[in-house]
Amino acid sequence: MGSERGRKIVVVGAGPAGIAAACAAAEAGCAVVLMDDNPTAGGQIWRGGGGREAAQWTARLEASGARCWYGACVVSAAGGTVVAERDGEPMRIEYHELILATGARELFLPFPGWTLPGITGLGGLQALARGGVPVRGKRVVLCGSGPLLLAVAAHLREHGARVEAMAEQADFGRLVRFAARLVRWPGKLAQGLGLQWALRSVPFLTGAWPVAAEGRGELESVLLRTVQGTRRIACDWLGCAFGLIPNAELAAFLGCRIEAGVVAVDEWQRTNVAHVFCAGEPTGIGGLERSLAEGQIAGWAAAGQETKARALFGRRADLHRFSAELAEAFELRQELKELASADTIVCRCEDVRRRELAGYGGWRGAKLQTRCGMGPCQGRICGPACSFLFGWDTLSGRVRPPVFPASMGTVAAAGERQRREARV
Amino acid sequence: MPETFEVVVNGDVVRVEPGTSAAAAILMAGHGACRKSVGGEPRAPLCGMGVCFECRAEVDGVRHVRTCQALCRAGMRIITDGI
């Protein structure tokens, strides 16, 4: 790779992985630009603050000399230039090396009533509360799957919410096995136990999931399927998400190989596309520590600092083992495929119901005939749901520009670039 | 206590703190939804992180803004979409 001062490195995504990558590359003397769609740095996990570790990393980022562009949405990238949109205006930034740290989003599975106002993601409800949505005194039910369930419950309770119940789809036995294996990661075990203690007065149901949400115009109650039968719980908010999935659209658009839904990388976090690296959740869901380790490795490697990158290989391998435990413990149960009835909306942008999707063999056919996945979110919500429900491949080789909705001016600016390249 | 300021949602004045999202302002103004879906249903924020577009509304004359990603500014005018 070779070290080179002044090498231009663009990092997409200013969550933990992107911040770590930008710090490493900038400290190695590269000219770094860090871009993010969100109004501030920190990604979803450090949204609206994030405590001491977040403060340390953001201080390091400020001292590193990396230039940061927030509120910038990447719509295209090719041949050494990233095209983004900021305040409705196109911006183009050139790079020698590109590091994708695009993070993850929540997996939403359709069930009857899930489109009612008042139903959000788990991290979604936390993010909204951090943005000022009032939760004090509100009755909240949290369901779905994964460690986020407890973390969000604790956060909302701290802000005065009345958490009525938490429902985890995984069975009790799996969670016990997972907890037993956490002794290898004492920090994570302590975190889990701390949350359990803080939430000891809240009913925590395992092997339980939402079968319907009810309300006239807005959420009034949720029906949970539990091991003791079906339970109706009245609530003002229902936070529900079935784990995290990588934001791999930009990587797929660039031609990066996607394997089992995650971006494939080598030991240096390099993708199969020259000069494109990827770090953090897009390479596999693993949480904060894994993202920080991979981000630093990508940053050092892109800057040509192999020795520094290699020093973190052991830590990363250990955190990859944690990812595997996480995936096994919270594997989604098959019953969830039957939650959506024929009449349930699957694509919320175009209001496409499950029955309309019957009979299609794949994502492309369904999109063209039903408009499923053709709305503003570009299939980011219903695509992964269809992937789980019907086994469709909704990602590899199928992402087209603009990667994110943009003004015609920005699309034209991106297209201009492509035309010039085509001429050369 | 940080200094609060006013924004306007569908003509109603709402007082918010710095760091409040436009989505939060819509809900604080008592509007349960941000937009009407193609099938006529009320819709409100789902993902809270700029991905799902369910929270889109008009902000200062610009349509289809993701209100969960837009921070309130003093005097900001927000109009829900068809609700």
Interface residues (C-beta under 8 A of the other chain):
Chain A: D37 N38 P39 Q44 R47 G48 G71 G88 R105 E106 F108 T115 P117 G118 I119 T120 G121 G123 G124 L125 Q126 A127 L128 G131 G132 V133 P134 G217 E218 N247 I345 R348 C349 E350 D351 G375 P376 C377 R380 I381 P405
Chain B: V16 E17 G19 T20 S21 A23 A24 A25 L27 M28 G32 A33 S37 V38 G39 E41 P42 R43 A44 P45 L46 C47 G48 M49 G50 V51 C52 F53 E54 R56 V62 H64 C68 Q69 A70 L71
